[in-house]
Amino acid sequence: MAIYLTATGIHTPADKISNDELVAAFNTYVDNYNQTHADAIAAGEKVALQYSSSEFIEKASGIKSRYVIDKKGILDPNIMAPIVPARNLGEEMSVMAQMGHAALMQALDNAGLQADELDGIICASSNFQRCYPAIAIEIQHAIGMTHGFAYDMNVACSAATFGIAQAVGSIKAGLGKKIAVVNVEITSAHLNWRNRDSHFIFGDVAAASIVETLDTPKGYEILDSKLYTQFSTNIKNEYGFMDRSEFLAAGVPMYGDLQEPVTDKLFLQEGRKVFREVCPKVSEIITTHLSENHITPSQIKRMWLHQANINMIDLILRTVVGKDADKGIAPVVIAEYGNTSSASPVVAFHETQEGVAAGDICVMCSFGAGYSIGSVLLKKSLN
């Protein structure tokens, strides 16, 4: 029996922010900041903040909009963060589990499966709203899955491909026959919306994939996976459960103004370094992976790449397939969704399967903080 990726599902929040809306809020914040600190800026003690623009955002990233869990708080220049009321654990579903539940139920429906037919759930995401109990176990409970296992894992933007590889490994190890990989990304909560270089990058979404071992071909056969990690601090998010202790050690009150310590620990990247270092390595990993499986780049019909940046997608495509490669091979959904971290290659896969024929060889590839890179080779089944 072979192992297949048989179905996917996605869930988007109701709120959506256009570039123009985002820029208006950001530039108002810039005006307020520069006015408040005018004397310090004039004295050279602080640097004046610069405006953002929709043109800058689209040229730098290809992003035109993004879905978010709370639009009002993000667009308030005095807040610039999503506002999400606390929920009582055990009495109501957490926000993260609720989004994952919605995506997984859609994937199960698309796969023609009932929840209790699953043997395992892996919630693979960039951030988790709590340490434990695992979000995956909460989703397991919510869908009515009464047996099997569930656990959380984090490999930043590569979590989906790493999760699929773990699902395949679990099936090969005899731990189950049907495993779901759920990627829930509430990236709006980890983003510093006051940072001009990154305030536009991320969007919120949940995605789910069903991985099964079957006698009859269905969906996409998973031919092989290749995973790679290398330590780097060029993409980081250091906010975590040790912050309280660190704030106290630094003399910052537990319940005081934590704006600066928190902001300093939110998502931060050295964009130019990431571009220079990650793109060549991603191309190398994909090319090597193809070679190891006796597949030539010219055989690739579709590449569902992490939707980090339109320029990165274009460079990786041209480096792997050739400088004159058809851009349709690597479809882009970043314009509507923004960068949705680990969920993004699954969202691209979910939205852009039209034109893939039986027998076509495809690649799903992710890359991100770690550095981490995951490549999954797929072959469209006959169905």
N, C-alpha and C positions, 0 to 999 in steps of 0.2 A: 504494500500500500504506500502511496505517496502522500505528501503533506501539502495542503492547499490553503491559500488565502481566499476564503469563499465569499466574504461580504464585508462591507464597511457601513458605518453610520456616522453622521455628524450632528452636532447641536450648536446653534449660535444664540447668544443672548438677544433680547429684543432691541437693545440700544445700539445705535450705530453712529459713528462720528466721522464726518468728512474732514478733509485736510483744511478746508476754509474755516470750519468751526474750531478746529484745534488751534490753528494759527491765530485766530482772533483772541482766544483765551490766553494763549502763550504771550502774545505781544502786549496784551493788557498787563499781564504779570511783569513783563520787562519794563514797561513804562512805570509801574508802581515801584519796582525795585530801584530803578535808576533815579527816580525822584526822591525816594526815601534816603538813598545813600549818595545824593548829589555831592555833598561836601567831601565825603571820603573818596569818591571817584575823582573829584577835582584835585584832591591832595595826593592822588596816586596810591591811596591805601586800598582801594577796591577797583575792580575792572568793570566797566559798564557792560551790561548784557546786550546782546545783539538780537534783532528781530529774526523770526523764522518766516518762511513763506511757503505757499503751496507748491510753487515752482521748484524751490530748493528741495522739498521733500520728495516730489515725484522724480526729479532728476537723480537724486542720491539713492533712492530706494525702489521706485516704481510703485509706491503705495499711494492710493487715492482715498482709502477709507479703512475703517476697522470696526469690528463689533466689540462692545464692552459691557460689563455687568452693571455699570452705573455711569451714565453719561453726565448727570447733573454735577456730581462732585468733581469730576475730571475737568469740566469746562468752567468751574468756578475759580477765578484767578486767586482767590484767597485760600483755596483748598487744594485743588489740582491732584486729586486722588479719588478713587472710587469709595463711596460710602456704603458699607454693607453691614446691616445690623447683625449682632451676634445671635446664634441659634443654640438652643439647648440640646446638647448631644444626647441622643437616645430618644428625645421627644420629637424632634423634627430633623429632617435630612440636612446635612451640611451642604453649603453651596456647591462645593467641589463634587461631592457625591451625587447631588441632584443633576448637575450637568453631565457627569459621566453616565449616570443611569439613563438619561434621555438618549444619549448617543448610542449606548449599548443596546437599548431596546429597539432602536431603529436597525442596528446591525443584525440583531437576532431575527427580526422580521424579514430583513433582506436575505438572510441565510436560510429562512424557513425552519428556524429552531425555536424550541421552548427554553426558557431560562434554565430549567433543571437538567437540560441535556448538556450543559457546560460542565467541564471538570475543573476548570481553573479560570481565575481572572487576575491579570497583571495590570495594575494601574501604574503606567510609566509616564512620568511627568517631570517638568522642570522644578516645580515648587509644590509643597504640600502644606495645607493650612494648619496641620497639626502633626505631631510626631506619631501618636497612636491613640486609639486603635486605627489600623490601616484604613485609608479611604477605600481601598479595594474590597476589604471585608464589609464595609458599610454598603458598598454597591452590591456585593454578593447577597447581603441580607435584603436590600431593597428590591432586587429583581425576583426574589423568592427562590434562590438557588440554595438547596438544603444539604448539599454534599460538596466534596472537593475542597479546593484551597483558593486563597486569594492573598496577594501581597503587593506592596508598593515598591517601586524602584525609581531611581533618579539618575539619568545620564544627560541632564540638561536637554538641549535641542535634539540630541540623538536618541532620546528615550524610546521613540516608536520603533525604530529599526532594531535597537537592542532588545526591546520587549518582544518583537516578533521572533528574533533569534532565540530568546529564552523560551518562548512558547514552543518553537520547533524542538528545542533541546529537551523540554519537559515531555513532549510527546514521544520522542525517541527513547527517553529514559523510562517510559512506561507509566508516567505519572498521570496521564490522561489522554483522551483522544480529541477533545474539543476545548480549546482555550481562547479566551477573549483577551485582547490587549486594548486597554482604555487609556487615552491620552487626554487629560483635562488640563487646560492651560488658562489660568486666570492671570495672564501676564500684566494686566493693567494694574494689579496690586503690587507688583515688584518693580514697576517702572517709575523712574524719576521724571515726572511730566514737566519739570522745570529745567531740564537739561536740553539745550537746543540740539545737540548732536544726536540725541536718542529719543526725544519726546514723542516722536511720530512712529516708532518702529513697530510696536506690538499691538496685537488684538487678542481678544478672548474667544475661545472655542473649545469644544470637546469632540474627540473623534474616537471611534472604536473599530477594531478589526477582529474578525473571526478566523482562527487558524484551526484546521481540522485535518485528521488523517482519514482518507476515504478510499474505497475500492473503485468508485466511479469518478472520473475526472470532473472537477467543478471549479469555476473561478480561475485562479492562477496557481499553478504548481510552484511551490517554493523550492527552487533548485539548490540554493546555497546562500549562506550569510557570511559576511566578513566584518569583524569589529576591530576598532583601533582606538587607543587612547594615548595621550601624551600631556603631561602636566603643563598648564599655562595659566597665568593670571590676567591674560589680555581680555578675557570675558569672565566677569565674576558677579556674584550676588552673595554678599556675606551676612545678610540679615538672618538671624536665627535665635535659638533658645538660649544661647550663651550671652546675648546682648545685655540682659539685665545685670549680670555679673560684671561685664566689661564696663558698663556705664557707671556702676557703683565704684569700681576700681579707679575710674577716671574722675570720680567726684561729681558725676552727673546725677541729679536726683532721680529716683525711680519714677516719680510721677510729675516730673517737671517738663520743661520745654525740650523735647527730644528731637526736634526737627532736624538739626544739623547731624547728630550722630546717626539717626535713622536714614536720612538722605544719603549720607556718605556710604552706607552699606547696601543701598539698593543697586539694581542692575547698572553695571558700568562696563564699557568696553573700549579698547583701543582699536577703533574701526579700521584704520589703515593697516595696522600690523596684522589684524585678523584677516583682512583681504589678502595681503601678501603671503601670509603663512598658511592659511587654511585652504585656499583654492588649489594651489599646486598639490597639496597632500590629498585632497579629495579626489582630484583627477588621477593621481597615482594609485590610490586605493581602488578606485573603480576599474582602472585599466588592468591592474594586477589581478583583481578579482575575476575579470572577464577572461584573462589569459589562463588563470588556474582552472577555469571551467571550459577551456577550449572554445571560447566565444570571441569573435572579432568585434571591434567597435561598430563596424558597418552593419552588423546584425541587429543592433539595438533599435527597436521601434519606438520606445517610449522611455523617458527618464523622469521619474517623479522625484524631483530634488527638494531638499529643504528650502522653503520659501523665505530665505533670509534677506535677500537683496537681489533685485533683477540683474544687476551687473555681475554678481557672483554666479548666478544661474547661467547667464550667457557665456561667461568665461569657462566654466566647467564643461558646458556642452561643447564649445568649440575645441577645448583642449582634448577631450575624450574622443569625440566623434570626428572632428575636423573643422577647420576654420570656415568652411562653407556649409556647415551642418544646417539642416532645416530646423528653425527654431520651434516648430511644432513638436519636435521630438521631446523637448523639455518644456511642457506647458507651464504657464505662470498664472497663479491665482492670487498673488500678493496684492494686486491692485484693490481687490474687494476686501480681503481678510486681513491684510497686514501680515507681519511675521507672527505666526501662532506657535512658535517654538516647536516642541516635539510633535505636535499634531499636524504640522504643515505638510509634510510629504503625504500623509494619509488624506488630508483634505484635497490636495492636488490629485491624488489617485482617485478619490471618490468622485470628483467633479469632471475629470477629463479622460475617461476611458473610451470615448467614442473614437472609432477608427482602429482600435486594436483588434486584430484578427486572431483566430485560432492558430497556435504555434508561434506567435510573435514572442520574442525575447525582450524583456523589460527590466529596468533597474529602479528600485526605490532606494534613495540614499539620503542620509541625514548627516549634519555636521554642526558642531557648536562647542560650547564651553567644555573644558576638560584639558586640552582639546579632545573631542570625541567624534568619531566618524563611524557610521554604520552603513553597509551596503547589502542589499537583499536582491538576489537575482530571481526573477519571476518568468514563468512561461504561461501564456494564455492557453487555457484548456479548450477542448473541442466544443464544449457546451455553449 
